[in-house]
């Protein structure tokens, strides 16, 4: 009996802070007798160089807010905070990708020339992931496939979006708030944007955070099928959607979340009425970020949020 093994490496490297994180997944072993798929293993490794004087951390848990009788409880991991070096003008929650954690991104974000931004970097719950054959790792929601026709984990999406909103709920009234993320973190970011426009989560509960900017790198949009009808069905939702700045960025050599998903997400948002949407594609970029992409993020945030003392 011969088995076939497919190996996938999800890699993120930042030259800013000597940070190297990877999720090595050995999955899809095919048995010739029953053609079943089994997940073999997952190795997550990180080299972290932290600056203790600029960061703090804490942890939190929440319960899924869906309408089911038996709701899941999600235990979120440690949250890392990068304090602003200058006047505090904005706070952005930044969300990592599948299998990563908040600590690794906090190092890169601290090095950016955005002294007026406070960065909050939470860590997703550890949960079984269908895409990995049920193997548990950090994930903002469960995902089985990247498809407009695939089922969406609404309870997981809403729980993570609510956790992020809770992190932003105590920020000062004069501080602009936003959400950004990479890969699966990008998916939660743009899902939160749709919740803000509609004024509610997928389960109908009220969404009360006043988002001012959303950034998504190498991601996709969950729940895109009926978005246009939902937005067009409410004048207030249409007004909100038209006013929210969104930046989506994707590498055209991404073989983990192909660029076509970023393009489809941008199109779905645009058609639904998100008129202040910018989509950038980067030649030769795979499923990771590079300085030129982060430069684009810095310039966009500076302009959209009207930040002082930042590189324009």
C-alpha positions in Angstrom: 0.0 0.0 0.0 1.5 3.3 -1.1 0.8 6.6 0.5 1.1 10.0 -1.1 2.2 13.0 1.1 1.6 16.6 0.2 3.7 19.1 2.2 2.7 22.8 2.5 4.9 25.5 4.1 3.3 28.7 5.2 6.1 31.2 5.7 6.3 34.7 6.9 9.7 36.5 7.2 10.3 40.1 8.2 13.7 41.7 7.6 12.6 44.5 10.0 13.1 42.5 13.2 14.8 39.2 12.4 11.5 37.5 12.8 10.9 34.1 11.2 7.6 32.2 11.7 6.4 29.1 9.9 3.7 26.6 9.9 4.8 23.3 8.4 1.8 21.2 7.5 2.1 17.6 6.4 -1.4 16.8 5.3 -3.3 14.8 2.6 -1.9 11.3 2.9 -4.0 9.3 0.4 -4.6 5.6 1.1 -5.0 3.6 -2.1 -7.5 1.2 -0.5 -10.0 3.8 0.8 -8.8 7.2 -0.7 -9.2 8.8 2.8 -7.4 11.9 3.7 -5.5 12.2 7.0 -3.6 15.0 8.5 -0.1 13.9 9.5 1.3 16.6 11.6 1.9 20.3 12.1 5.1 22.1 13.3 4.8 25.7 14.4 8.1 27.4 15.2 9.0 31.0 15.9 12.1 33.0 16.7 11.1 36.0 18.7 13.2 39.1 19.6 10.9 41.1 21.9 11.3 44.7 23.2 9.9 44.5 26.7 9.7 48.3 27.4 7.2 48.8 24.6 4.9 45.8 24.9 2.4 44.4 27.4 0.2 41.3 27.2 -2.9 39.7 28.6 -5.3 36.9 27.8 -9.1 36.6 27.5 -11.9 34.1 26.7 -15.3 34.5 25.3 -18.4 32.4 24.5 -19.7 32.0 21.0 -22.6 34.4 20.4 -24.6 32.3 18.0 -28.3 31.2 18.4 -27.6 27.6 19.0 -28.6 26.1 22.4 -25.2 24.6 23.0 -22.7 27.4 22.3 -18.9 26.9 22.0 -16.5 28.6 24.4 -13.4 30.1 22.8 -10.3 30.5 24.8 -8.3 33.3 23.2 -4.5 33.4 23.7 -2.2 36.1 24.9 -2.7 39.6 23.5 0.4 41.7 22.9 0.2 45.5 22.9 2.7 47.9 21.2 2.4 51.3 22.8 2.6 54.5 20.6 6.0 56.3 20.7 4.3 59.6 20.0 0.9 61.2 20.5 -1.8 58.5 20.6 -4.0 59.1 17.6 -5.1 55.7 16.5 -5.4 52.1 17.7 -5.4 49.2 15.4 -6.0 45.5 16.2 -3.8 43.4 14.0 -4.6 39.7 13.4 -2.2 36.9 12.6 -2.7 34.1 10.2 -3.5 30.4 10.7 -1.1 28.7 13.2 0.7 32.0 14.2 0.3 34.2 17.3 0.1 37.8 18.2 3.7 38.1 19.5 5.3 37.5 16.1 3.5 40.4 14.4 4.0 42.8 17.3 7.7 42.8 16.5 7.2 43.9 12.9 4.5 46.5 13.8 6.7 48.1 16.5 9.4 48.7 13.8 7.1 50.6 11.5 7.4 54.4 11.2 3.9 55.0 12.7 4.6 56.5 16.1 1.0 57.6 16.7 -0.5 54.2 16.5 -1.1 51.7 19.3 -1.1 48.2 18.0 -3.1 45.4 19.7 -2.1 41.9 18.6 -4.3 39.2 20.0 -3.8 35.4 19.6 -6.6 33.3 18.2 -8.0 30.3 20.1 -6.5 26.8 19.5 -9.1 24.7 17.8 -9.5 21.8 15.3 -9.3 23.1 11.7 -11.1 21.2 9.0 -8.7 22.3 6.4 -5.9 20.5 8.3 -8.0 17.3 8.8 -9.1 18.3 12.2 -5.6 19.0 13.6 -5.8 21.8 16.3 -3.9 25.0 15.9 -4.5 28.8 16.4 -7.4 29.9 14.1 -9.9 32.7 14.2 -12.6 30.4 12.8 -12.9 27.0 11.3 -12.3 26.7 7.6 -12.6 23.7 5.3 -12.0 25.3 1.9 -11.6 28.6 0.3 -14.8 28.8 -1.8 -17.7 31.1 -2.2 -19.9 28.0 -2.0 -18.2 26.5 1.1 -19.8 26.7 4.5 -18.9 29.5 6.8 -18.2 29.1 10.5 -20.5 31.9 11.5 -20.2 31.2 15.2 -16.4 31.3 15.0 -16.5 34.4 12.9 -18.8 36.2 15.2 -16.9 35.2 18.3 -13.6 36.5 16.9 -15.1 39.7 15.6 -16.8 40.3 19.0 -13.4 39.7 20.8 -11.7 42.2 18.5 -14.5 44.7 19.1 -14.2 44.2 22.8 -10.5 45.0 22.6 -11.3 48.3 20.9 -14.3 49.2 23.1 -12.2 50.8 25.9 -10.1 53.1 23.6 -10.5 56.9 24.2 -13.2 58.6 22.2 -10.8 60.9 20.4 -8.7 57.9 19.2 -9.5 56.5 15.7 -9.8 52.7 15.7 -9.2 50.1 12.9 -8.6 46.5 12.2 -5.9 44.8 10.0 -4.6 41.3 9.4 -2.7 38.8 7.4 -4.3 35.7 5.7 -7.0 34.4 8.0 -6.5 37.5 10.0 -7.3 39.5 6.9 -10.5 37.5 6.5 -11.6 38.5 10.0 -10.7 42.1 9.3 -12.9 42.4 6.2 -15.7 40.4 7.9 -15.6 42.9 10.7 -15.9 45.7 8.1 -19.1 44.1 6.8 -20.4 43.8 10.4 -19.7 47.5 11.0 -21.5 48.5 7.8 -24.5 46.3 8.7 -24.5 47.4 12.3 -24.7 43.8 13.5 -22.8 40.5 13.6 -24.0 37.5 11.5 -26.1 36.3 14.4 -28.0 39.6 14.6 -26.3 41.1 17.7 -25.4 44.8 17.5 -21.9 45.8 16.4 -21.1 49.1 18.1 -17.5 49.9 17.3 -16.9 52.9 15.0 -14.3 51.6 12.6 -12.2 54.2 10.7 -9.9 51.9 8.6 -9.5 48.3 7.6 -6.5 46.6 6.2 -6.3 43.0 4.7 -3.1 41.3 3.4 -3.2 38.0 1.5 -6.7 37.2 2.6 -10.3 36.6 1.5 -13.9 37.7 2.4 -16.0 35.2 4.3 -19.8 35.4 3.7 -19.6 37.2 0.4 -22.5 35.5 -1.3 -25.3 37.7 0.1 -23.4 40.7 1.1 -24.7 43.0 -1.7 -28.3 42.2 -0.9 -27.8 42.9 2.8 -26.1 46.2 2.2 -28.5 47.4 -0.4 -31.4 46.5 1.9 -30.5 49.3 4.3 -29.9 53.0 3.6 -27.8 53.2 6.8 -25.7 50.2 5.8 -25.1 51.6 2.4 -24.0 54.9 3.9 -21.6 53.2 6.3 -20.2 51.0 3.6 -19.5 54.0 1.3 -17.6 55.8 4.1 -15.2 53.1 5.3 -11.7 53.1 3.9 -10.4 49.6 3.1 -7.0 48.6 1.8 -6.6 45.0 0.4 -3.2 43.8 -0.7 -2.1 40.5 -2.3 0.9 38.9 -3.9 0.3 37.6 -7.4 2.5 34.6 -6.7 0.6 33.5 -3.5 0.1 29.7 -3.8 -1.6 29.4 -0.3 -4.4 31.9 -0.7 -4.2 32.7 -4.5 -4.5 36.3 -5.6 -7.8 35.6 -7.3 -9.4 35.3 -3.8 -8.1 38.8 -3.0 -9.4 40.1 -6.3 -12.8 38.5 -5.8 -13.0 39.9 -2.3 -12.3 43.4 -3.6 -14.9 43.0 -6.3 -17.5 41.7 -3.9 -16.9 44.6 -1.5 -16.9 47.2 -4.3 -20.2 45.8 -5.8 -21.7 45.9 -2.3 -21.0 49.6 -2.0 -17.7 49.9 -0.2 -16.6 52.8 -2.4 -13.4 53.8 -0.5 -11.7 50.5 -1.3 -8.1 50.2 -2.6 -6.7 46.9 -4.0 -3.0 46.5 -4.6 -1.3 43.5 -6.1 2.5 42.9 -5.8 4.4 41.1 -8.6 6.5 38.2 -7.4 5.1 38.2 -3.8 4.0 34.9 -2.3 2.2 34.2 1.0 4.2 36.6 3.1 4.9 40.3 3.5 7.8 42.4 2.3 9.0 45.9 3.1 7.4 47.5 0.0 4.0 46.1 0.9 4.4 47.4 4.5 5.5 50.7 3.1 2.1 50.8 1.2 0.3 50.0 4.5 2.1 52.8 6.3 1.5 55.4 3.7 -2.2 54.4 3.4 -2.8 54.5 7.1 -1.0 57.8 7.5 -3.2 59.4 4.8 -6.5 57.8 5.7 -6.2 58.4 9.5 -4.5 61.8 9.2 -1.6 60.8 11.4 0.9 63.4 12.6 4.6 62.8 12.7 4.5 59.7 10.5 6.1 59.2 7.1 3.7 60.4 4.4 
